[in-house]
Amino acid sequence: MKNTSIAILLAALFYVPVGMAEEVERIPLDVFPERQEPLNGKTILYEFTDGWGFYLKFENNTLSYQWRRSLQDPDNKDLGFKAGNIPYRARQIGQNLYQLYWHEKELHDTISMIIDLDSMRIYASGIMNYDKDADEIHEVFYTGVINQLIEE
């Protein structure tokens, strides 16, 4: 009897009548279909809050990237892409807002990003060296500022 009374009390406390819950705007799934084309032709230069700079280039449904200590590093003029032809998955999830994922199987890295071109921010998470010993695995969870967007 005591357990039944507690269950009834909890149900009453958390009861929300139908129609009283806050409405959530629903975007039809076909508005932003999953595909790579929205990023093709773009090059994004950005820096994470720890100072590391990156170049991401999207073309032919693949990405290339280069990283360096800082985008403003005067001693590092080489803009050649260090890793290239990496297949990726992307989808547009809002106006100027993209979700991005890639997996570098030979490096044992996996990266996910949210790219917000309105706020010029990148949010990245991932695991690098996921097949190594625990002390060699590197987790990524960074925010970055987009310094430049180049559209071809």
C-alpha positions as CSV (number, residue, x, y, z in Angstrom):
1,M,0.0,0.0,0.0
2,K,2.8,2.4,0.9
3,N,4.6,1.8,-2.5
4,T,1.3,2.4,-4.3
5,S,0.7,5.7,-2.5
6,I,4.2,6.9,-3.4
7,A,3.7,6.0,-7.0
8,I,0.4,7.9,-7.2
9,L,2.0,10.9,-5.5
10,L,5.0,10.9,-8.0
11,A,2.6,10.5,-10.9
12,A,0.5,13.5,-9.7
13,L,3.6,15.7,-9.2
14,F,4.9,15.1,-12.7
15,Y,1.6,15.0,-14.6
16,V,1.4,17.4,-17.5
17,P,-2.0,17.6,-19.2
18,V,-1.9,16.9,-22.9
19,G,-1.5,20.2,-24.8
20,M,0.1,22.0,-21.9
21,A,3.7,20.9,-22.7
22,E,5.7,23.5,-24.5
23,E,5.4,23.1,-28.3
24,V,8.7,22.3,-30.2
25,E,9.1,23.6,-33.7
26,R,9.4,20.6,-36.0
27,I,11.5,21.0,-39.1
28,P,10.6,18.5,-41.9
29,L,13.4,15.9,-42.4
30,D,13.5,16.7,-46.2
31,V,14.4,20.4,-45.6
32,F,18.1,19.7,-44.9
33,P,18.8,16.2,-46.4
34,E,21.9,14.4,-45.5
35,R,24.6,15.0,-48.1
36,Q,28.1,16.3,-48.6
37,E,27.4,19.0,-51.3
38,P,26.7,21.9,-48.9
39,L,30.4,22.1,-47.9
40,N,31.9,21.4,-51.3
41,G,33.9,24.4,-52.6
42,K,34.5,25.8,-49.1
43,T,37.8,26.3,-47.3
44,I,37.6,27.2,-43.6
45,L,40.5,28.6,-41.6
46,Y,39.9,28.4,-37.9
47,E,41.7,28.4,-34.6
48,F,40.8,26.4,-31.5
49,T,40.9,28.2,-28.1
50,D,44.2,26.4,-27.3
51,G,45.9,28.3,-30.3
52,W,46.1,25.5,-32.8
53,G,45.1,26.6,-36.3
54,F,43.5,24.5,-39.0
55,Y,42.7,24.7,-42.7
56,L,39.8,22.5,-43.9
57,K,39.1,22.3,-47.6
58,F,36.0,20.5,-49.0
59,E,35.9,19.3,-52.6
60,N,34.5,16.3,-54.5
61,N,32.9,15.0,-51.3
62,T,36.3,14.7,-49.6
63,L,38.1,16.9,-47.2
64,S,41.8,17.9,-46.8
65,Y,43.3,19.6,-43.8
66,Q,46.5,21.1,-42.5
67,W,47.2,22.1,-38.9
68,R,49.8,24.4,-37.4
69,R,50.6,26.0,-34.1
70,S,49.0,29.2,-35.1
71,L,47.4,30.6,-38.3
72,Q,49.5,33.7,-37.7
73,D,52.8,31.8,-37.4
74,P,55.2,33.7,-39.8
75,D,57.6,30.8,-39.9
76,N,55.1,28.4,-41.3
77,K,54.1,29.7,-44.8
78,D,53.4,26.3,-46.3
79,L,49.7,26.2,-47.0
80,G,49.8,22.7,-48.6
81,F,47.3,20.3,-47.2
82,K,48.9,17.6,-45.1
83,A,46.1,15.1,-45.1
84,G,43.8,14.8,-48.1
85,N,41.1,12.9,-49.9
86,I,39.3,12.0,-46.7
87,P,35.7,10.9,-47.2
88,Y,33.4,12.7,-44.9
89,R,29.7,12.9,-44.1
90,A,27.9,16.2,-43.6
91,R,24.5,17.6,-43.4
92,Q,23.0,21.0,-43.2
93,I,21.0,21.2,-39.9
94,G,20.0,24.9,-40.0
95,Q,20.7,28.1,-41.9
96,N,24.5,28.3,-42.3
97,L,24.8,25.4,-39.7
98,Y,26.4,22.1,-40.6
99,Q,27.1,18.8,-38.9
100,L,30.3,17.1,-40.1
101,Y,31.9,13.7,-39.4
102,W,35.0,11.9,-40.7
103,H,37.0,8.8,-39.7
104,E,40.7,8.4,-40.6
105,K,40.9,4.6,-40.3
106,E,44.7,4.5,-40.9
107,L,45.3,7.0,-38.1
108,H,42.6,5.6,-35.8
109,D,41.0,9.0,-35.5
110,T,37.3,10.0,-35.6
111,I,36.1,13.6,-35.5
112,S,32.7,15.3,-35.3
113,M,32.0,19.0,-35.8
114,I,29.3,21.5,-35.8
115,I,30.2,24.4,-38.1
116,D,28.2,27.6,-37.5
117,L,28.9,30.1,-40.2
118,D,26.6,32.8,-38.7
119,S,28.5,32.9,-35.4
120,M,31.8,31.9,-37.2
121,R,32.4,29.1,-34.6
122,I,33.4,25.5,-34.8
123,Y,32.6,22.9,-32.1
124,A,34.7,19.7,-32.4
125,S,34.8,16.4,-30.6
126,G,36.5,13.2,-31.3
127,I,38.9,10.5,-30.3
128,M,42.4,10.2,-31.7
129,N,44.5,7.0,-31.6
130,Y,41.5,5.1,-30.4
131,D,43.3,1.7,-30.8
132,K,46.3,2.7,-28.6
133,D,46.9,2.3,-24.9
134,A,44.9,4.5,-22.7
135,D,47.8,7.0,-22.2
136,E,48.1,7.5,-26.0
137,I,44.4,8.1,-26.7
138,H,43.7,11.8,-27.2
139,E,40.2,13.2,-26.7
140,V,39.1,16.3,-28.6
141,F,36.5,18.6,-27.2
142,Y,37.2,22.1,-28.5
143,T,35.6,25.4,-29.6
144,G,37.1,27.3,-32.5
145,V,36.8,30.6,-34.1
146,I,36.5,30.8,-37.9
147,N,39.0,33.4,-39.1
148,Q,38.2,33.1,-42.8
149,L,35.7,31.4,-45.1
150,I,36.7,31.0,-48.7
151,E,34.0,29.9,-51.2
152,E,35.1,28.9,-54.7
